[in-house]
Amino acid sequence: MGGPSDAAFDVVVVGAGPAGVMAALRAADLGARTALVSDGAFGGMAANDGPAPVRTLAHAARLLREARQLGRYGVTVSEPVLDYPKLLERVREVVAEVGAASALRPQLDLAGAEVFEHVGALRFEDARTLVAPTGQRFRGERVILCTGGVSRRLPIPGFELTATHSDAWALTSVPPSMLVIGSGATGAQVASVFNAFGTRVRLFEAGPRILATEEPEVSAAVADAFRSRGVHVHEGFGAIEAFEASPQGVRMVYAKDGARFMAEAALAVCAVGWSANTAALDLAAAGVETDARGFIKVDAGQRTSAAHVFAAGDVTGQLMLAPPALESGFIAATNAVCADAPEPAPPAVNPIGSFTDPEYAQVGLGEAKAREVCDPVVAIAPYAAATRPIIDGRTTGFCKLIADRASHRIVGCHLVGERAVDVAQLAGVAIAAGMTADAFARIPLSFPTYAGVLGRAAVALARTLNRGAGVERGDLS
């Protein structure tokens, strides 16, 4: 668990999520004496409260869904029943295995980094010294802050009666009913998973559509699919006035167009965004500035306003996902240790997706953003026209592919449907490589696979591009 509590290090990394773990590993590999110090358990939210446990719950939801269509394929079984406590045992097994084998802990130990877990919330005592509640002090010539984010709280009466997504994942039984407020990636996953488990879910979005950062077609398709599965989706529902305790559990009072409404459930989960986890750090003592949203300001090399302090991951308010966090941790550590040979930021190609039912994913530019930098051409291939989705009975969804008319290069991909998150990775590689739609269309993808949906979109896009000007869409329907 590490060395002397008041030892000096070349690099002190604060936070043991993906960004912090990668930063510590990179710094140690470069020869720096490195301390990785964590408020909680090794792995951070990604391993203990994020993708690993959430994907496990989503997999259970998938298994339930698959079991319910066995009769369609001539397999006779009884109706599946969820044993939630047993599922939670499996979640704990997965979290433990990820922490032991897949979260870079063995590599850190081999590299010689010293790891300090469960030390409590650190704060800057001076510009280079951080102190824990226990009195432990960690002094670093360079400091890398990777403390992540926390669920945003709303200044609404009774907000303390609501739960966070973390509370939802930690439930010991499946609630009979649930209100989910906020329909970004987190809220959509909570709604989808518990709907599959049998909870009556109402999903509330203050804006005009759920999944506002996705393409409009994606938002509409997911909303329709949710409704068909029994989720009550309320878009543009108005403004929340208060939360109140009720005999059923919790009541949300909200208003729209001068009228007041109420919604009740056993549990209300608020997933309305993230704030930087910096409250305890006393950033001013180190000269570290934050932006208007409260996130730590960094440049392209992950440097803060203090020359010796770097920051990476969710605490910077940039793409709040594990893969970009890993990359930013690598860049921060490289620049902290090798100031004379700075590591540049990589091209921004970040596949994003969520394990809802149906899945959705994106990589690259959306259609509106593409219009700002090029003349985009769009092709859409429906899942219902591809062989593998037909075989599996998973024909809901589509693949939308965007290319630059002048260069024919693929600049964006957006999907809804089975295995959408996996297919988006292939599109991300194509975009990062600067591939044209023509070149991608000629790749002989294995048949039948879900990647074939992307291949069909590429073929349609290439045909449209090569037909000449005046044709803006090449839909396969």
Order of alpha helices (4+ residues) and beta strands (2+ residues): beta-alpha-beta-alpha-alpha-alpha-alpha-beta-beta-beta-beta-beta-alpha-beta-alpha-beta-alpha-beta-beta-beta-beta-beta-beta-beta-alpha-beta-beta-alpha-beta-alpha-beta-beta-alpha-alpha-alpha
